[in-house]
Amino acid sequence: MMLEKYAQIIGEDELDSIIKIAEKLKGLSILHVNSTPAGGGVAEILSKLVPLMNELGIKTHWKVIRGDQAFFNVTKSFHNLLQNGKGQLPEGAFETYKKWQEINGNELDLDYDIVFIHDPQPAGLIEFRKKAGSKWIWRCHIDISNPHEQVWNFLKGYISKYDSMIISSPVFGRSDLNIPQFVIPPSIDPLSVKNRDIPDITVYRILNKFDVDPDRPIITQISRFDRFKDPVGVIQTYKLVKRHVDVQLVYLGSPASDDPEGEIVYKETVEAAGNDKDIKLLMLPPNSDLEVNVFQRSASVVLQKSIKEGFGLTVSEALWKRRPVIGGNTGGIPLQIIPGITGYLVDTVEEAAHYTLFLLRHKEIADRLGKNGREHVRNNFLITRELRDYLMAAYLTLYPSSNILS
Ligand code: UDP
C-alpha cells in the first residue's frame, strides 16, 4: 500500500485521520477535470492525488478537457487577466470558451457523485451537470483576489452554480460569491521522484550531463516560461549577484500544453541572458522529475521570483530539500516562506540579489533556513494533508451541516 509509506513521514495518527474521513466517502465516485495532463502544478498534484484516493477505496477518475489553439489562447488570456496581469482578451473570447465547454460537456462522462473542476479552463462544464444530487466543487489554483472585472463577471456566472469552491490561500477569498469557500493550500509528494532523496552520484551525473559545475555555487529557478514567474527578473538577479560571487544560474522550464505563451517568453529570457556560459536555460520535457530534483537540491539558493502566483509548488519542493528560498511576495508564496525562518520574500530584483548574496555568504544561515523549511513543509504542505482536506471538503459539501468527527 502506497499510503503506508507516508506513515513514516507524517506519523500513524495523521494517516488514521485520513482513513477515517475516507471511510465516510466509501462507495461514492469522484471525478477531477483539468486542462492539461502534464506541465504545471495542477497536473503534478492530480497525478498523485488520484491514485491515493483510489487506494482509499473511493472510485476516482481524472479527465482532461480538449480544445484548439484558439481556446487555449482564450484561457491563457483569462489566466493573465484574472491574475491582474497583462493580456489581451481575444476577439470572440467568450464564444470560443462556451463552444469548447459544450464540446467537452457533450463528450465527457461527468456522471459522478462529486466533481472537482480545476481552474477556469473547464469551469463552464457545470452547465452539463446531469446527475441529480451530484456535488460540484470549483478548485481554483490561481490568484483571484484582484481580477479583471469583465472576465471575472463572466466566470462568476458559472462559479455561482457550484456547490462550493476551494482556494489556495485565505487572501483569495471572494466576498461576492455565496457558496462555501474552503482554503486548501496545494502540496507536494515527498515520495515522488521529484522530491525524494537521491544519491550524490546521481546528482553529479546529472549536473555533469548539463555542464553545471558542482564546485561553484548554483542558483536555480524552476518554472514554466511565464511572465508571472519573472524569468527575466531571475536573469537580472543573477547578473547583480555575479558581480560579487562566481555563481551559476540554472533556469529549468518545461512546456505545458495549455500554455501557448511559453515559447515567446523563452525567447525573451534567452535574449536577456545573452551569451553567458554560466546561465543554463533548459527547456526539458514535462516529467523531467529527476532533473528538477537534482537542480533544486544542488542549489545554494532557490529563487521563485514570481510577480503573481497561485501557490508555487516549487517553493515547497525546494524547502523540502532543505534549501532556502527567495520568493516573490505574492499569492501563496508567503504561506511557505516565513521571512528569516524559511527564506525571504522580495518585491524587486535588487532585493532578490541582496538576499541571494547574503545567503551565499552566510552558509550557516542558509542551512538553518533550509532545515526550518523542511519541517514547515512536513507540517503543512505534504500531499497527505491536501488529500485529507479534499476529502473533508467533499464530505462537507455533501453534508454541509454534519460533524465530520462524530
Ligand atoms: N515543473 C517541472 N518542470 C519544469 C517546470 C516546472 O516539472 O521545467 C514543475 C515544478 O516542479 C512544479 C510544477 O511544475 O511541480 C509547477 O507548479 P507551480 O505551482 O510552481 O507553478 P504553476 O506552473 O502551476 O504555475
Boltz pocket constraint, residues with backbone or C-beta under 6 A from the ligand:
constraints:
  - pocket:
      binder: B
      contacts: [[A, 39], [A, 40], [A, 41], [A, 42], [A, 44], [A, 222], [A, 223], [A, 224], [A, 252], [A, 253], [A, 254], [A, 255], [A, 282], [A, 284], [A, 285], [A, 286], [A, 287], [A, 288], [A, 289], [A, 292], [A, 311], [A, 312], [A, 313], [A, 314], [A, 315], [A, 317]]
      max_distance: 6.0
